[in-house]
Amino acid sequence: MNITQVITLVIVAWLLGFLRRYQPWKSLLIFTSMSLYYWLQPSSPIRYVDFWLPTFVVILAWLTYAGMSSFRLATLRKNIGELGLVLLPTLAASLNRYLAICCITPTLPPSIDRVLIFLILAIFIITFITRVLPQKWHFPFIILILLIIFIFLKNPYLTLQLSKSWREFNHQPIQYSLPIDIQWLGISYIILRMAHILIDVRAKRQPLPDFQTYFLYLIFFPALIAGPIDLFPHFQKEVNAAPQTPPLRLEGFKRIILGAFKKFVLADSLAILALSQQNATQITAPLYLWLSLIFYSWRIYFDFSGYTDIAIGSALLIGIRLPENFSAPYFKTNLIQFWNSWHITLANWFRAYFFYPFVRKFQRNQSLPPWLLILIGQGITMILIGLWHGISLNYFLWGLWHGIGLFINNRWKEWAGSHAFPFLENRLTQFASWLITFTYVSLGWVWFLITDFGSARIVFNHLFGIGL
Amino acid sequence: MSQNGLNTEFSWKRLILKTLILFLLCNVFFAWISPRLSIGKITLYNSVFEGRLRLPYGDDPSKSYNLTLNNLDAMFSSHIIAGNQKPISEYRVVLIGDSATWGYLLANDHTLAGYLNQFQLNTPDGKHIVFYNLGYPVMSLTKDLLILSRALAYQPDLIIWLVTLESFPKDKQLYSPLIQANLRELSQLIQSHHLESWVDIPRVPPDNFWQRTLIAQRKPLADLIRFQLYGFAYSATGIDQDIPAEFPPRQEDLTNDLTFHDLKPPTLKDSNLSFSVLLAGKQLAGKIPIIFINEPIFISHGLNSDIRYNFYYPRWAYDDYRNLFSTKCLAFNWTCWDIWDLIPPNEFTNTAIHMTPTGSKLTAEWIADQLSNWLKTQP
C-alpha cells in the first residue's frame, strides 16, 4: 500500500464511522469493503485477472457458507438476498467497463453479461454440489478446495503454471508468464478466516452466522491486506454492538499516525540499509552483514506492525476494535515469549487449529513421550506457519528454525524450572537471554528473506567469518 | 473540566490548530535557516561511511546504491577528496571529464583514476601521485568547468581534463539538470572571475520564501537523506554502479547523416564550439597546470564508416575539431594530448566513448607514461 491508498482508506473509514448509527450501515460497510478490494487489487497483465480474483472471493464465500450450512437449501434461500447484496459491488465494478472511471478497477473489467453468466453458473454449480455430494464429504471437499487454491497461489512454480494456463485461455502469449501475474490480494488471510469459521461451525463451537456478517468478516477492508486475523465471535460482537461513546476516533487516528510513521518513515528508510536478496551476497564483511541483518529485523517489524497499526486504527475510526498483532516482540527474553508477541493472531490460529488438537490427540493415545510430542507438534506448527508465507524451501527452513528454537526453549524452561537458579533472574542473565533471542530470530530472517538455499548458506558463512 | 478549573478535555479544534501552527513554524524556520546553512555539506560520508571514489550518479538507486543529485555541496562532500587533509607527501591530480572519465559500466578499480592509482606513480621529487575521479556522466564543458571550480578548493597540483567533441557544441553547455540546478553558481563564477561568457545564461532570481520552505524543498531533502543512507550499502559492498552482464553494444553500422548537431559540412568553425570554456578553466585554475586530453573514441568499420567515425561524429566535423583543438593548444600554449585513436574498436562498450576495463587500462597506461615524462619537464 502506498501513502495515497492509506490516506484514502483512512478517510473512508472515518466517514463510515459517522454513518454507523444508520440502519443499512453493515451493507454499506460490505459495499465499501468490496469496492475497495477491487481498487486495491494489484493490476495484472493477464486480461481481467484483477477483476476475477476479488469476484472469486464472493463465490468462495458462498461455497464455504453453503458448506457450513450443510448445503441446506432453506438456509441458502434465506441468505440469497444477502448474496445479492454482496454481489452489488461486483456488478457496480463491472460497469466500469462502460464508465471507465479511473481507479475503480485496476484494469478494464469484463463485460457485464460475462460477469452475470459467470455468477449464475457459479451459484448453479454450488447448488448442484448440494444435490450430489454426500453430507460427510462437504467439509473435506471445501477444505480441499481452499487448500488447492492456497497451494497454487503460494508456490511460485504452480502460480507460473496457472498464469500460463490463464493466458492460454485468454489467447495471450504464454512466454511472458510470470508468477507475479497472479497476486490475489489478502487471500492468505481470507482462507484462514474461512477455515476458522468452517471448523468452528462444524465442531458446533459457533452457530451458523448470517451470510452478510460472515462475508464482512472475510473482507473487512482495514484488515484485508495484512490482518490481523480476528476471531469471528469477537468480530461479530464488535460489528453488531452499538456505537461507542465516546467514539474511538482519537485512538484510531493516533494508531494510524504511529503506523504510518513506522511504515513510511522507519521501515522505508531501513529498507535502504537492510539485508536484501540483492545485497546478501555482495556484502562480505561480517560487521556490515550483521548490521544489515539487524536493520532487516527492524525493517520487517516496522513494516508489518506499521500496517497493523494502520489497520487497527482504521477499524477504530469505524468503531470496531481489532485484536493486537504485536506486543514489543524484539524485547522478549525467550522465543516462546517472542511467538506470543509476533504476529499474534496468526500464531494463535495455528495453535488453535493445529497444535492443540495435535497434542490432545497424541496425549490421549499416550503413544509419544511428551518431549517428542512437543518437538513434533511445535516443529510442524512452525513449519506450517512458514509455509503459510509461501510454499518454498526457504519458508520451510524458517519454520523449522523456529520449531527447533521453540523446542530447545521449551526443554530449557522445563529443566530450569525444576532447578532453582537464582542467577536466572539477574539483569545480566536477562540481557543475555534477550540477546540470544533477538540474535536467533534475526538469523532466522536469513531463511525468510533469501529464497535460494545456496545464497542463504553463503550469508550464514559470511556472518560468522567463514569462507571469506 | 477538571477540578482545578483547567480544561483537560480533548479538543479536535485545538489539535488541528496546534498541528498547523507547528507545521507553519517548522516551515518558516527552515526557510529562514536554509540559505544560511548549506544542507548538502552535512554528510555521513568520510566519517561514518567511506567517501565515494567518484561523484554520485545512479540510474537505479536500489541496485547501484547511488543517487543522482544536483546538489554540488552534497556531491563533493560525499567524495573521498573531501575526506582528508592533503598530506605534504601527496601530489594531487584531479581527473575531470564525462562518463568515460567517470567510468560508465566500469567498477571503480577499472576507471582511469582507479588504474592510475594502482600504478603507484611518484613525482620526480618523490611525492606520491594520487588521482581523484571527478568525472561526471554529462557531456558538457560547462559542467566540467563547474566541477573544476569546486575541485580547486581541494588543492589539486594538476588537473587532467578529458574532452571530446560532443562536449563542445553551444547547445550542450546548459542542457543537463546539474547545470540547470546550479545556474546561479555558474553566473556568479563567470562574474566573479570576469570570464568571457560563452553562452547566454538565463538570469535566475533568488529563491523566494515559498521556494525555501520544507514543503517546496521536500524532494531534494528526501534525496539527500536517501543518499546518506545509501552510504551504508556503498561502504558494505563498494558498489556504486549497477553494471549489467549484458548491454546493447555501441553502434557499428551508421547512418549516412553528415550533420553534427545543427552544423553541416564542409567546415566546423571555432565559433561553433565552446573553446572559451577551456580558456575559462585555465583562468580559474591560475597557476595549477591543466592537461587537456582529447579522449579516445570508437572508430567504426561498419556501414557508412567512410563518412562517420561513430554514432556521434561525422568524419568532417571530428577532423575539423581535432585541427581546431591542436591550433588552440598551440596558440595558448596549453599542454594537450590527443589520443583519439589510441584504443582498438573492440574495447568500447555501449557508446563510442565508454571503454572496457582493457580499454580504460590502455588509456591509463598511456597517460601514466606521458605524465611521468611531463612531470620531469616541470620546474
Interface residues (C-beta under 8 A of the other chain):
Chain A: L250 S269 I272 L273 Q278 N279 Q282 I283 A285 Y288 L289 L291 S292
Chain B: F10 S62 K63 I225 R226 L229 Y230 F232 A233 S235 A236 T237 I239
